[in-house]
Amino acid sequence: MKHASGFRWEVIVSVPLVVAAVAVGLWLAVEGAYENVRLARATDQILDTVAVARNMGLDNATPEDKATKNLLDQLERSGTMHIAAAGDMDPGAPGTRGIINPWGGFMDVKLAPSAQTLRLTTHLSPTACRRLVLFFSKTRSLGVQRVEARDDVLGVAFRQIYDASSNLNVNGPEPFAIKVGCGFSNQVMLALTFRLR
């Protein structure tokens, strides 16, 4: 049946639907590209932190808390990362300083159990967790010693995804271990441990 202006009613209904479908498709493409940029930025933050820690030449004689403070001071001076106190983001963690990750979460930086080991812990989505784990566990030259994750809920223990000292992980973690390790909740905590020497 023709409309009074000469258009069929199917055209009047279908044009807004097509426009809406194109708009949704564009939105999804932009969102995916933006997530890729955030992942690249997070990777850069982690790699830069490891590089600065290695270049500082810390030794085991330096106390861990002093070594961590020196590392964060050095990162702050470089101006490439936003350093904040955890209390600014989480009132339950006053006095701790760390890096603000690309998702606006807190990345805790610790040189422990010795000044030769760097542990980075950050909040992110399970999808971002899986992608970062795949990147860092496949590149042995980066010195990744251990990868763990847990749901971002108090009282939940970390699940081991990868341990370089284990003979079971010669080719990196299994896809199932990554999927289970990074969990299925809205937010997870990822912990990466690097050997500095």
Protein Blocks (a to p, Z undefined) as FASTA:
>chain_A
ZZfkopafklmmmmmmmmmmmmmmmmmmmmmmmmmmmmmmmmmmmmmmmmmmmmnopafk
lcfklmmmmmmmmmmmnopaccddfklmmmklghiacdddfkopacdddddfbfkbccdd
ddddfklmmmmmmmmmmmmknopabdcddddbehiacddfbdfkbmklmnopafklmmmm
nombfbdcddddddfZZ
